[in-house]
Each structure stands twice: as structure tokens, then as C-alpha cells.
Amino acid sequence: MAVMFPSEIASDAPKSEKKVFNALRDSLPSGYIVFFSQRLNTLNGANNRFWEGEADFIVFHPDQGYLVLEVKGGKITHDAQGWHSEDRHGNTHSIKDPGSQAQSQCRAIHNYLTSLSSYSGSNQAPPFEWGVFFSDAEVKEKLKTLELPKEKVLDLGDIRKGNIRNATESILTKASRRRGGQHFHSERFIRSIAPSLNLVPRLRDRIEEEALDLVRLTDRQKKLMQMVRMNPDVGIRGAAGTGKTMIAVERARRLAESGESVLFLCYNQSLARFIESQLEGVNVLTFHELCRMMAERAELNFEVPADHERQRIFWASSVQHLLDKALDLLPDARWDHVIVDEGQDFLEEWYTSVLELRNKESSTLWVLYDPNQMVYKGGQEDLANELGLTPCVLDENCRNTKNIGRRVSELLPGDLDVPEDAPEGEKAFRKDCSDPQDMKGEVQKILHNLVNEQRISPSSIVVLSPRLPETSDIWQEKTLGNIRLRLIDDPPQANSVRFSSLHRFKGLESEVVILCEVSPGSVGCEPEHLYVGCSRARHKLIEFHYNE
């Protein structure tokens, strides 16, 4: 079944359009995306005037391109004088050439898409075709008109005979041939055609799926995305799973596509690389990477000390001093917009430098943070107030199932709500182990069950530990049964499952999380650390603790 935008047609829509809406939805298979009654407002470069119109239907497929359909219902006739329709009283009215309408809509959409940075260079706009759908009549005879060939026509007969899919694919095949099998991302097309739908990507395992799934923003998130027009400097506070990173990525994407310069900062290197893979035209860096980059541009010496204690001081404060010097030497090295994700991980004093990264008074600053995830010392709990930002609170969990959400709430009770329509999901599983050998055996058994019996893709699973790899008994094992472990930044391998410390996996998520080597009361196993680990799971959470 095709994905429809909107998902349901309005009750007062014309019967002819309702008929086509239902036919496309029910006849086209998964993979097709259909927009109904899409308003088009584009600038005509020839006369510098806006062209306004409306496409009855836009049918998109990532492997074929898109088809614009003009729908005509009732009795339609054509003669030397043009096109005509007959109303229910028998009166005849002249109407616009439906083929010409569909062609104009195609050109307007194509011109708009090619003006976006997301479709420049190698990311070319999808090919297109047009067609006319006569919803209340069958075109039995061969059309002789030059303006509307029969092969571009769908009609009532196609609905009755169940021929909608074949007829649609027949037209779209002509478009796909012009690009030689090129693939066009569905999420990018949706975002370009209808950004007002507030569709954002949710973070998924980049190895299992390169194309992001689409999720609707919660009502709270919708209000937040509109808020920027009135309050450019915003501090967004939200617990794990409330969609902070999704919002930050969508914010950066929209600004970049409008031609603005954007700096996206975070603390976690793995998170930075993941976000970088989802954005084009955005500088995505960790704070330390920013300091190094700016120091090198300013030709300042950036030398990391060999001594451990001096290293700690260097990364905490010396790098910031280098950044400040570089900003003095490079007055033009600024950005129109700065976004900080996982802002609670930044040291308080770093923000004095962050504020200097903006290039003008009209620049904006968004900081997204969760005080519950302050696993690094030195951050601030109320960043919005401390930085003078307009505060906004996200309190709806849009990542976890209800059962995982309940487990997360047990660790750090608060005001986080899981939506009523969220899936119930399986209950979080926990088992206590007596020693490292027992722990390794249990992790091996659960991996075997998930991969070999439940047929879950290894790339959908992550094994998390409060320990660093060099001190983890699980990581040192490397191979558990027929499953190999690899670090999250390592390239994917056949039948391999990712392994990471809790700290390094902050901000990321996975369909299945195995949290192991938890020693109650030990360093790195406090409730805030377990909160970080458990909240990474979307659908299945498994915990292995050592006996207290």
C-alpha cells in the first residue's frame, strides 16, 4: 500500500479526487509515496514572478522518479475548440487543457527542486512524467490529439480492472529510463516537496539502512519547529528519546538548504560522524574537532601532551584558549547559525567561546540538552537560563516502546511521558550473572537467539558496557559463538555486532540493546549511566548485571 500525504482525504473533497485517492492508495505497493492536492508556489526566472498552481496528485517512487496527475471528473469532451466539461444540469463549460496543466506543474516542481542545494551537483532532481486521470469515464478509442497521447491517460477502466499499478509504472518507466536506474531518496523528496508536513528523520542504524525512516513529530515538536520564527535563540530541554537530535538535524538541514552557513556541534565523536552522514552543506564537529580545525587555520600549535594529567587539562581548557586565539586571528570564521546537541556534555566555560562563533546579530543559537545525561562532570543543568535562551521542554518519549519507557523511568523518575499510541513492545529483560565467564556465556546465548533463531539482523543490535573496550571482558572475547564483535566506528563485517561503551554511544540508538557488565554501585554504573544505556533501545532491551 502506498504512503499517502495526507493520510486521509477530506470529507468535502470532490468525489472524482476521492476515487483516485483510494485507487492509488490501495493499488500501489509499498515504496510509492503519493501527495494529494499539493499547492505549488514557485518563482518564474523568466519574468521574476511567482507561479501559483496545484497538483492534484504527485506519485513518487525512489527508483523511477515522479508522476504528476491531473484529475478530471464528470463528462469531459474535446473538439477543435478545446476541452469542455458538462455539469449536472447539462451546461457545458470550457476548461483548461488537462495535459498542459500537468506539464506546467511538472516544470514548476522540477525548477523548484533544482534550485535546492539538496539536489545540486551529484544529487540531481528525480526525472518526471505527467498524466491525466479521467476518473468517471473510460477512454475507449485511441486518442488522436497531439496534446494528450493515450499512453499518458488513466481512466475509470483502470480502476475497475485493477490496472492502476501497471498504468502508473508504464508512464514512470519512461522517466526512469532517462536516468539509467538512478536511485532517489524518498526522505529527501518528501522534505523538499512538503516541508510543512514536519517530517523528520529518526536516527536509525546507518549500516542496516542508509535511507532514514520518516516519523511524524509530536505536537510539542511541531510547536517547537515553528517557534524559531519568533525566538531564534532556543534552549531545548528533553529526556532521552524525546527527539532532540531529530529536531537538531532537521533544523540544520532546513537552514543549510536556504543557503545559510550552519555549525553543528556535539561532544561525542561517534554521534558527530553519524549526523555528518545525514547532512549536506553543514559543518558537523565535536567541540574538540572545532578547536583543532580553528587552531590549524590560524596556524597555531595544536600539540596534545603525552602525560595523562596534562592531557586532561589540555582537552578541558587549553583547547578552548586556542579556539579563542583563533577567533581573534580569523574574524571571518563565523557561522550564521550554531546548533549544539547533547549540550549538557559541554563544560560551562566552553559556552563563552560558542557564543562567539556567530557572525552577526541576526545569527541564531540552539542548544539541546538533557540534565539526566550529565555523565561528564562540569556541565550545567539549566542551560537555557544560564545562556539567556528561550526555554522549551520536550516531555514525550518518541523513541522507546512503552515497556522500555517504563524501565527508563524507573532509573530516573521524572515527567517523561510515552504516547498512548506507542507500541507496547516486549518487557525489558534482566538476568544476573555470577562472574565474567557466566556473563560471557549469557551474552553469547542471547546473541545466538536473536540472530540465528529470531532472525534479527546483526546490524540492528548493539552490545553496550559501562567499561571501556580495553577493560571489558566481553570485548576481549571478540567472538561469541558465530558472532563477531566490532567497535561502532569500525566498518561493517558479515555476522558482526557492534560493541561500545555507554559514553561513546550517547546520542545514538539501536533497535536492540544488550547492556552488559553492570556492577551495582561501581563507577559508571550509577542510575544516570544506566539511564543512558537503556534509553538507547527502540524495541528490545536486555540487561546483564553482576550479582550484588
Backbone torsions as a table, in degrees:
resi	resn	phi	psi	omega
1	MET	NA	136.5	-178.8
2	ALA	-71.0	153.0	172.8
3	VAL	-86.2	127.0	-174.9
4	MET	-110.6	138.9	173.2
5	PHE	-127.2	112.9	-1.6
6	PRO	-70.7	167.4	-175.9
7	SER	-69.6	-25.4	177.9
8	GLU	-135.7	148.6	-178.4
9	ILE	-88.9	145.2	-178.1
10	ALA	-63.8	146.8	-177.1
11	SER	-64.2	-26.5	-177.7
12	ASP	-94.0	9.3	177.9
13	ALA	-68.1	151.5	178.2
14	PRO	-56.6	145.2	-178.7
15	LYS	-59.4	-36.5	-179.1
16	SER	-61.6	-40.8	-179.2
17	GLU	-74.3	-33.6	175.4
18	LYS	-61.3	-41.0	-178.4
19	LYS	-63.0	-44.4	-179.6
20	VAL	-70.2	-40.3	178.5
21	PHE	-55.4	-50.1	-178.6
22	ASN	-66.4	-37.1	-179.4
23	ALA	-66.3	-44.4	179.0
24	LEU	-66.5	-43.2	-179.3
25	ARG	-60.9	-44.8	-172.6
26	ASP	-84.7	-23.3	-174.3
27	SER	-96.3	-32.3	-177.9
28	LEU	-82.2	138.1	-176.4
29	PRO	-79.5	175.7	175.7
30	SER	-56.7	140.4	-176.3
31	GLY	113.1	-28.1	176.6
32	TYR	-83.5	143.0	176.3
33	ILE	-126.8	129.6	-175.4
34	VAL	-123.5	127.7	174.4
35	PHE	-103.6	133.1	179.0
36	PHE	-110.6	136.6	174.7
37	SER	51.8	54.8	-177.6
38	GLN	-86.7	116.4	177.3
39	ARG	-67.9	140.9	-179.7
40	LEU	-125.8	122.7	176.3
41	ASN	-133.6	103.8	-176.3
42	THR	-130.0	154.7	-179.9
43	LEU	-88.0	125.5	177.5
44	ASN	-84.0	113.9	-176.0
45	GLY	-65.5	-24.3	-176.5
46	ALA	-68.7	-42.6	-178.4
47	ASN	-120.5	6.8	177.5
48	ASN	58.4	33.4	178.0
49	ARG	-118.0	153.8	179.3
50	PHE	-79.2	135.5	174.0
51	TRP	-102.1	128.2	-179.0
52	GLU	-116.0	139.1	177.5
53	GLY	-165.0	-171.1	179.6
54	GLU	-150.7	128.8	176.0
55	ALA	-93.0	124.6	179.2
56	ASP	-61.0	-49.3	178.1
57	PHE	-143.6	137.6	170.4
58	ILE	-118.6	117.7	-178.2
59	VAL	-107.3	119.0	-175.9
60	PHE	-118.5	140.3	170.6
61	HIS	-136.4	132.7	-174.2
62	PRO	-61.6	-21.6	-178.9
63	ASP	-101.8	0.4	-175.5
64	GLN	-128.1	-35.3	-174.8
65	GLY	118.8	-151.3	-179.2
66	TYR	-134.1	152.8	-178.0
67	LEU	-123.5	127.1	176.2
68	VAL	-99.8	124.6	-178.6
69	LEU	-112.8	128.5	172.2
70	GLU	-99.4	125.5	-176.3
71	VAL	-98.9	133.1	174.4
72	LYS	-128.1	121.1	179.5
73	GLY	-108.1	172.1	-179.9
74	GLY	75.6	-160.8	-179.3
75	LYS	-88.9	120.7	-177.9
76	ILE	-119.3	134.8	177.2
77	THR	-130.1	160.3	178.9
78	HIS	-141.2	134.9	176.6
79	ASP	-145.9	-167.1	-177.8
80	ALA	-63.7	-20.1	-179.5
81	GLN	-87.8	-8.4	179.3
82	GLY	121.6	-152.2	-176.3
83	TRP	-102.1	145.3	-177.0
84	HIS	-141.6	152.5	172.9
85	SER	-126.2	153.3	180.0
86	GLU	-116.9	125.2	-179.0
87	ASP	-81.4	180.0	-174.7
88	ARG	-70.2	-11.9	177.6
89	HIS	-94.7	0.8	179.1
90	GLY	88.4	6.0	179.5
91	ASN	-84.2	140.2	-178.6
92	THR	-101.4	136.5	-179.2
93	HIS	-129.9	142.0	174.5
94	SER	-74.2	140.1	178.2
95	ILE	-130.0	164.6	179.3
96	LYS	-69.0	153.2	175.0
97	ASP	-62.0	112.7	-175.6
98	PRO	-62.4	-34.1	177.8
99	GLY	-66.1	-42.3	178.3
100	SER	-63.6	-37.8	177.4
101	GLN	-60.9	-48.0	-178.8
102	ALA	-64.0	-38.7	178.5
103	GLN	-63.2	-44.3	179.9
104	SER	-61.5	-39.5	179.4
105	GLN	-66.0	-40.0	177.2
106	CYS	-60.0	-47.4	-178.5
107	ARG	-63.5	-40.9	179.8
108	ALA	-62.5	-43.2	179.5
109	ILE	-65.6	-44.5	-179.2
110	HIS	-62.3	-44.9	179.4
111	ASN	-61.8	-38.6	179.2
112	TYR	-66.7	-46.5	-177.8
113	LEU	-62.4	-42.3	-177.9
114	THR	-71.0	-12.6	176.2
115	SER	-83.9	-10.1	-178.1
116	LEU	-88.8	143.6	178.3
117	SER	-64.8	-26.5	-179.1
118	SER	-68.6	-16.4	178.5
119	TYR	-118.4	24.0	177.5
120	SER	-95.6	164.6	177.6
121	GLY	62.4	-128.2	-177.0
122	SER	-73.7	-20.3	-179.6
123	ASN	-89.1	70.6	-176.3
124	GLN	-73.4	154.6	178.7
125	ALA	-66.1	147.6	180.0
126	PRO	-63.1	150.6	175.2
127	PRO	-69.9	160.6	-175.7
128	PHE	-137.5	160.6	172.2
129	GLU	-142.3	167.7	179.3
130	TRP	-131.9	160.5	179.0
131	GLY	-159.5	168.8	178.3
132	VAL	-124.5	135.3	-178.3
133	PHE	-115.0	109.8	174.1
134	PHE	-90.4	100.6	-168.7
135	SER	-79.1	-18.2	-173.9
136	ASP	-116.1	8.9	-177.9
137	ALA	-149.0	157.2	175.3
138	GLU	-103.9	131.9	177.1
139	VAL	-90.1	93.5	-171.2
140	LYS	-83.3	-37.1	-177.5
141	GLU	-91.2	158.3	179.4
142	LYS	-68.0	125.4	178.5
143	LEU	-69.8	135.1	-178.7
144	LYS	-103.7	-3.8	-174.4
145	THR	-77.1	140.2	177.5
146	LEU	-67.3	-32.9	-174.6
147	GLU	-76.4	-15.8	-178.1
148	LEU	-145.0	83.8	177.3
149	PRO	-64.7	149.6	-177.4
150	LYS	-59.7	-32.7	-177.4
151	GLU	-69.0	-9.2	177.2
152	LYS	-103.6	15.2	-175.5
153	VAL	-113.6	133.3	166.4
154	LEU	-115.8	149.6	-176.4
155	ASP	-148.1	-174.7	-178.1
156	LEU	-58.6	-34.2	179.1
157	GLY	-61.0	-36.7	178.1
158	ASP	-64.8	-35.0	177.5
159	ILE	-67.6	-48.6	-176.7
160	ARG	-64.3	-36.0	-176.4
161	LYS	-89.8	0.2	-178.1
162	GLY	67.2	36.3	-173.4
163	ASN	-105.5	12.8	-175.2
164	ILE	-61.3	-46.3	-178.2
165	ARG	-61.1	-48.1	-178.3
166	ASN	-62.9	-42.3	-178.6
167	ALA	-66.0	-40.3	179.7
168	THR	-66.5	-46.7	-179.2
169	GLU	-65.4	-32.2	179.3
170	SER	-62.9	-40.5	179.2
171	ILE	-73.7	-43.6	-176.4
172	LEU	-67.9	-26.5	179.3
173	THR	-58.8	-34.8	178.7
174	LYS	-64.2	-35.9	178.1
175	ALA	-69.4	-45.9	-175.8
176	SER	-64.9	-30.2	179.7
177	ARG	-63.5	-27.6	-178.1
178	ARG	-73.2	-13.6	-179.0
179	ARG	-118.8	5.2	173.1
180	GLY	59.3	46.1	175.5
181	GLY	77.5	18.8	178.6
182	GLN	-66.3	144.3	-179.2
183	HIS	-101.4	138.1	-179.5
184	PHE	-123.8	125.2	-173.4
185	HIS	-67.1	129.0	-179.4
186	SER	-61.8	-44.6	-176.3
187	GLU	-60.9	-39.6	-179.3
188	ARG	-67.1	-40.3	-180.0
189	PHE	-65.6	-44.7	179.1
190	ILE	-61.4	-45.2	-178.7
191	ARG	-61.9	-34.2	-178.3
192	SER	-77.4	-41.9	-176.8
193	ILE	-75.3	-41.2	-173.2
194	ALA	-138.5	65.9	178.6
195	PRO	-62.1	-22.5	-179.8
196	SER	-67.6	-12.2	177.2
197	LEU	-72.8	-8.3	-179.8
198	ASN	54.5	47.3	176.1
199	LEU	-94.0	131.2	178.0
200	VAL	-131.9	154.2	177.3
201	PRO	-75.0	145.1	168.0
202	ARG	-98.3	150.4	-178.5
203	LEU	-72.3	126.1	177.8
204	ARG	-126.1	167.8	176.8
205	ASP	-59.4	116.9	-173.9
206	ARG	-69.9	-18.7	-179.1
207	ILE	-82.8	-40.7	-179.1
208	GLU	-70.4	-42.0	-178.4
209	GLU	-138.4	124.6	177.7
210	GLU	-84.3	-31.9	176.6
211	ALA	-84.1	133.3	-179.0
212	LEU	-78.5	142.6	169.6
213	ASP	-71.1	162.0	178.7
214	LEU	-108.8	138.5	175.5
215	VAL	-132.0	147.5	177.2
216	ARG	-80.3	140.5	175.2
217	LEU	-69.7	147.6	172.7
218	THR	-68.8	165.9	179.2
219	ASP	-56.8	-38.1	179.9
220	ARG	-64.0	-40.3	-179.9
221	GLN	-69.7	-36.0	177.4
222	LYS	-60.7	-45.0	178.9
223	LYS	-62.5	-37.6	-179.0
224	LEU	-65.0	-42.4	-179.3
225	MET	-64.6	-29.2	178.1
226	GLN	-80.2	-22.4	-173.8
227	MET	-64.3	-26.4	-174.2
228	VAL	-62.3	-27.1	-179.1
229	ARG	-63.1	-31.2	-178.2
230	MET	-102.2	-28.8	-175.7
231	ASN	-130.5	88.7	-175.7
232	PRO	-66.9	-26.2	179.3
233	ASP	-104.0	111.8	-170.2
234	VAL	-130.5	137.6	172.1
235	GLY	-111.0	114.4	-173.5
236	ILE	-106.5	112.7	-179.5
237	ARG	-103.2	128.2	-179.2
238	GLY	-160.3	145.7	178.7
239	ALA	-72.9	173.0	178.1
240	ALA	-58.7	134.5	176.4
241	GLY	88.9	2.8	-179.1
242	THR	-87.1	-1.1	174.0
243	GLY	95.3	21.6	-177.8
244	LYS	-61.2	-48.8	-177.3
245	THR	-67.6	-36.7	176.7
246	MET	-58.7	-44.5	-179.6
247	ILE	-65.5	-43.1	-179.4
248	ALA	-61.4	-43.2	179.7
249	VAL	-64.8	-44.4	-180.0
250	GLU	-65.0	-39.7	176.8
251	ARG	-59.5	-48.3	-179.6
252	ALA	-62.5	-41.1	-177.9
253	ARG	-63.2	-46.5	-177.7
254	ARG	-64.2	-41.7	-179.8
255	LEU	-65.3	-42.4	-179.3
256	ALA	-64.6	-39.3	-179.1
257	GLU	-69.6	-20.6	176.9
258	SER	-86.1	1.6	177.0
259	GLY	92.9	7.5	-179.8
260	GLU	-86.3	152.6	174.7
261	SER	-86.4	134.5	-173.3
262	VAL	-131.1	132.7	172.9
263	LEU	-113.2	121.3	-179.6
264	PHE	-110.7	115.2	-177.2
265	LEU	-111.5	146.3	169.6
266	CYS	-152.3	177.7	-178.4
267	TYR	-96.6	-37.4	-172.0
268	ASN	-83.3	122.7	-177.8
269	GLN	-65.1	-39.2	179.9
270	SER	-64.5	-40.9	177.6
271	LEU	-64.5	-40.8	179.9
272	ALA	-60.7	-43.3	-178.4
273	ARG	-67.6	-36.7	179.6
274	PHE	-66.3	-47.3	-179.5
275	ILE	-64.3	-38.7	178.8
276	GLU	-58.0	-35.8	-179.0
277	SER	-71.8	-16.0	-178.1
278	GLN	-98.8	-8.0	-173.6
279	LEU	-123.3	150.0	174.7
280	GLU	-122.6	139.5	176.7
281	GLY	74.9	19.5	179.9
282	VAL	-125.1	134.5	173.9
283	ASN	-81.1	108.7	-180.0
284	VAL	-109.2	116.4	-174.8
285	LEU	-144.1	153.3	164.9
286	THR	-77.1	164.7	179.6
287	PHE	-60.1	-41.9	-179.6
288	HIS	-67.5	-36.4	176.2
289	GLU	-64.5	-38.9	176.7
290	LEU	-60.5	-46.2	-179.7
291	CYS	-60.2	-43.2	179.0
292	ARG	-64.4	-46.2	-178.2
293	MET	-60.0	-46.4	-177.7
294	MET	-68.1	-39.5	178.6
295	ALA	-62.1	-42.7	-179.7
296	GLU	-67.6	-37.0	177.0
297	ARG	-63.0	-38.9	-179.2
298	ALA	-84.6	2.9	179.3
299	GLU	60.1	41.2	174.9
300	LEU	-96.9	149.9	-179.0
301	ASN	-73.4	119.3	178.7
302	PHE	-116.3	89.7	-175.1
303	GLU	-121.1	119.1	-178.9
304	VAL	-81.2	125.3	-179.3
305	PRO	-63.1	154.4	178.5
306	ALA	-82.2	-33.4	-178.5
307	ASP	-68.6	136.4	-175.6
308	HIS	-62.0	-46.3	-178.2
309	GLU	-66.1	-40.6	178.2
310	ARG	-67.8	-31.0	174.5
311	GLN	-62.6	-43.6	-179.5
312	ARG	-59.4	-44.1	179.2
313	ILE	-67.2	-38.9	-179.1
314	PHE	-60.4	-50.1	-176.9
315	TRP	-72.2	-25.0	-179.1
316	ALA	-82.0	-39.9	-173.1
317	SER	-133.2	-37.5	-175.9
318	SER	-62.3	-38.7	-179.6
319	VAL	-63.5	-35.2	178.6
320	GLN	-65.6	-39.9	178.1
321	HIS	-62.3	-38.6	176.8
322	LEU	-64.1	-40.2	178.0
323	LEU	-61.8	-45.5	-179.7
324	ASP	-61.5	-41.4	178.0
325	LYS	-63.7	-41.4	-179.5
326	ALA	-64.1	-39.6	179.0
327	LEU	-64.1	-34.9	177.1
328	ASP	-67.5	-37.6	-177.4
329	LEU	-81.2	-21.3	-176.2
330	LEU	-123.5	74.8	-175.2
331	PRO	-64.0	-21.0	-179.5
332	ASP	-90.5	-5.5	-178.8
333	ALA	-84.1	76.3	-178.7
334	ARG	-137.8	167.7	-178.8
335	TRP	-125.6	152.0	176.9
336	ASP	-68.5	-33.8	-176.4
337	HIS	-141.9	139.5	178.1
338	VAL	-123.4	131.3	177.7
339	ILE	-124.1	128.5	178.0
340	VAL	-116.2	116.6	176.3
341	ASP	-101.8	150.8	-175.0
342	GLU	55.1	45.0	-174.1
343	GLY	-62.4	-20.5	179.8
344	GLN	-67.7	-16.5	-179.9
345	ASP	-82.8	-12.8	179.8
346	PHE	-80.0	136.6	174.7
347	LEU	-63.7	149.0	-175.9
348	GLU	-54.5	-43.5	-175.0
349	GLU	-71.8	-19.3	179.7
350	TRP	-62.0	-29.3	-175.1
351	TYR	-67.4	-22.0	175.7
352	THR	-64.1	-32.1	176.4
353	SER	-80.1	-38.7	179.5
354	VAL	-57.7	-41.4	-179.1
355	LEU	-63.5	-24.4	-178.9
356	GLU	-85.2	-2.4	-177.1
357	LEU	-80.6	-12.9	-178.7
358	ARG	-83.4	147.3	-170.2
359	ASN	-98.9	-6.8	-179.5
360	LYS	-162.4	169.7	-177.2
361	GLU	-63.7	-29.2	-178.5
362	SER	-82.9	-1.0	177.8
363	SER	-67.5	159.1	-176.8
364	THR	-121.0	158.3	176.6
365	LEU	-135.0	121.6	173.0
366	TRP	-115.3	129.9	176.1
367	VAL	-123.8	124.6	179.7
368	LEU	-113.7	131.5	-171.8
369	TYR	-154.2	161.7	178.2
370	ASP	-140.7	103.3	-179.5
371	PRO	-56.6	-26.0	-179.7
372	ASN	-68.0	-17.7	-177.8
373	GLN	-104.9	28.9	179.1
374	MET	-80.3	72.4	179.9
375	VAL	-85.7	-12.4	172.9
376	TYR	-102.9	137.2	-175.8
377	LYS	-80.6	146.7	173.9
378	GLY	108.1	-2.9	179.7
379	GLY	-83.1	-177.9	-179.6
380	GLN	-116.5	144.6	-179.5
381	GLU	-82.9	-39.7	-176.5
382	ASP	-112.7	73.4	-175.0
383	LEU	-65.5	-38.3	-178.5
384	ALA	-58.6	-45.5	-179.4
385	ASN	-69.4	-42.6	-177.3
386	GLU	-64.9	-33.8	-176.2
387	LEU	-98.5	-0.2	179.8
388	GLY	70.8	34.3	-179.3
389	LEU	-97.2	154.1	174.5
390	THR	-68.5	120.5	-175.4
391	PRO	-79.0	145.6	174.1
392	CYS	-146.1	138.7	-176.6
393	VAL	-118.0	128.1	171.6
394	LEU	-100.8	123.7	-175.6
395	ASP	-128.1	18.5	-179.4
396	GLU	-120.1	121.4	-178.9
397	ASN	-77.2	115.7	-179.8
398	CYS	-113.4	17.0	-179.9
399	ARG	-109.7	-48.3	-168.3
400	ASN	-93.9	156.7	168.4
401	THR	-69.2	169.0	-178.1
402	LYS	-61.4	-40.6	-177.6
403	ASN	-68.1	-39.1	176.6
404	ILE	-68.8	-38.8	177.2
405	GLY	-59.2	-37.8	178.6
406	ARG	-66.2	-39.9	178.8
407	ARG	-64.4	-42.5	178.7
408	VAL	-62.0	-40.7	-179.8
409	SER	-66.9	-28.6	176.9
410	GLU	-63.9	-35.6	-175.5
411	LEU	-73.4	-43.7	178.7
412	LEU	-138.9	85.5	-178.1
413	PRO	-57.3	141.9	178.5
414	GLY	-166.7	-153.0	-176.1
415	ASP	-100.5	18.6	-177.2
416	LEU	-75.8	127.2	-179.7
417	ASP	-109.8	141.3	171.2
418	VAL	-99.6	126.1	-176.0
419	PRO	-55.3	148.8	-179.4
420	GLU	-61.0	-32.9	-177.4
421	ASP	-87.8	6.8	176.2
422	ALA	-69.7	147.2	178.8
423	PRO	-65.8	145.8	-179.4
424	GLU	-65.1	-46.3	177.6
425	GLY	72.7	171.6	177.8
426	GLU	-76.9	151.7	176.5
427	LYS	-67.3	143.9	176.5
428	ALA	-61.2	136.8	-177.3
429	PHE	-104.3	136.0	176.6
430	ARG	-135.8	139.6	174.4
431	LYS	-141.1	138.8	178.5
432	ASP	-93.0	143.4	-178.5
433	CYS	-120.5	150.9	-175.2
434	SER	-85.5	-33.0	-175.8
435	ASP	-158.6	173.7	-177.9
436	PRO	-56.8	-36.8	-179.9
437	GLN	-65.7	-41.2	176.6
438	ASP	-63.5	-41.2	179.7
439	MET	-61.0	-47.6	-179.8
440	LYS	-61.4	-39.2	179.3
441	GLY	-63.9	-41.1	-179.2
442	GLU	-69.0	-40.9	178.7
443	VAL	-65.0	-39.5	179.0
444	GLN	-63.5	-42.3	-178.9
445	LYS	-64.3	-41.6	-177.3
446	ILE	-71.0	-35.3	176.6
447	LEU	-64.5	-41.5	178.0
448	HIS	-60.6	-43.7	-179.3
449	ASN	-64.0	-45.6	-176.6
450	LEU	-65.7	-46.1	-173.2
451	VAL	-83.5	-46.8	-171.7
452	ASN	-89.3	-27.7	-177.9
453	GLU	-105.3	-46.0	179.5
454	GLN	-86.9	-6.4	175.1
455	ARG	60.2	36.1	174.8
456	ILE	-83.1	134.3	-179.3
457	SER	-61.5	133.1	177.9
458	PRO	-56.1	-30.5	-179.0
459	SER	-72.6	-9.2	177.3
460	SER	-93.7	5.2	-175.2
461	ILE	-119.5	141.4	172.2
462	VAL	-133.1	138.6	174.9
463	VAL	-102.3	119.7	-178.6
464	LEU	-111.3	146.2	178.6
465	SER	-140.3	144.8	173.7
466	PRO	-70.0	-9.1	-178.9
467	ARG	-95.1	155.5	171.7
468	LEU	-72.8	155.6	-179.0
469	PRO	-53.2	-40.3	-176.5
470	GLU	-68.3	-16.4	178.9
471	THR	-113.1	4.3	-177.7
472	SER	-90.8	125.5	176.2
473	ASP	-66.4	-34.5	-180.0
474	ILE	-66.6	-46.6	-179.1
475	TRP	-65.7	-38.5	-178.9
476	GLN	-62.4	-23.5	178.9
477	GLU	-70.0	-33.2	177.1
478	LYS	66.2	-46.1	-179.2
479	THR	-126.3	128.8	179.2
480	LEU	-121.5	102.5	-174.3
481	GLY	67.2	-125.8	177.8
482	ASN	-100.6	15.1	-179.9
483	ILE	-108.7	127.4	176.5
484	ARG	-96.2	147.4	174.8
485	LEU	-98.6	144.2	174.1
486	ARG	-140.7	150.4	177.5
487	LEU	-70.1	152.8	-171.1
488	ILE	-63.0	-25.3	179.9
489	ASP	-91.3	-3.2	178.1
490	ASP	-77.8	151.7	178.1
491	PRO	-63.9	148.8	-178.9
492	PRO	-65.1	147.5	177.1
493	GLN	-133.0	159.1	-180.0
494	ALA	-60.9	135.0	175.7
495	ASN	55.5	39.7	178.9
496	SER	-117.7	146.5	-179.8
497	VAL	-117.3	140.2	-179.0
498	ARG	-73.2	146.4	175.1
499	PHE	-127.1	141.3	179.3
500	SER	-157.6	155.3	169.0
501	SER	-76.5	159.0	178.4
502	LEU	-58.2	-43.7	-176.2
503	HIS	-60.4	-43.4	-174.8
504	ARG	-73.6	-20.5	-177.6
505	PHE	-95.3	3.0	178.8
506	LYS	-57.3	136.7	178.2
507	GLY	87.9	-13.9	179.6
508	LEU	-101.1	177.5	-180.0
509	GLU	-154.1	166.9	-179.9
510	SER	-152.1	153.4	178.5
511	GLU	-60.7	-41.5	-179.0
512	VAL	-127.1	131.0	177.8
513	VAL	-121.9	128.2	171.8
514	ILE	-109.5	108.6	-179.7
515	LEU	-98.5	115.6	-172.8
516	CYS	-126.7	173.9	176.7
517	GLU	59.3	35.0	178.2
518	VAL	-84.8	117.8	178.7
519	SER	-110.6	105.3	-176.2
520	PRO	-51.9	130.5	177.9
521	GLY	85.6	-8.0	-178.0
522	SER	-83.9	163.3	177.3
523	VAL	-61.5	132.8	-179.6
524	GLY	86.8	0.4	-179.3
525	CYS	-119.5	19.1	176.2
526	GLU	-69.5	162.9	-177.9
527	PRO	-51.9	-38.5	-178.8
528	GLU	-66.5	-29.9	177.6
529	HIS	-73.8	-44.0	178.7
530	LEU	-65.8	-33.0	175.8
531	TYR	-58.8	-44.7	178.3
532	VAL	-61.2	-47.3	-176.6
533	GLY	-66.2	-48.3	-176.5
534	CYS	-66.6	-34.9	-176.5
535	SER	-73.8	-6.3	177.5
536	ARG	-75.0	-18.4	-173.2
537	ALA	-82.8	131.4	177.0
538	ARG	-88.4	-45.5	-171.6
539	HIS	-123.9	-29.8	-176.6
540	LYS	-141.4	128.9	-179.7
541	LEU	-123.8	127.0	179.8
542	ILE	-127.9	128.1	-178.8
543	GLU	-120.0	136.9	173.6
544	PHE	-123.5	114.5	-179.3
545	HIS	-110.2	155.1	168.4
546	TYR	-83.1	148.3	178.4
547	ASN	-57.8	140.5	-179.9
548	GLU	-72.9	NA	NA
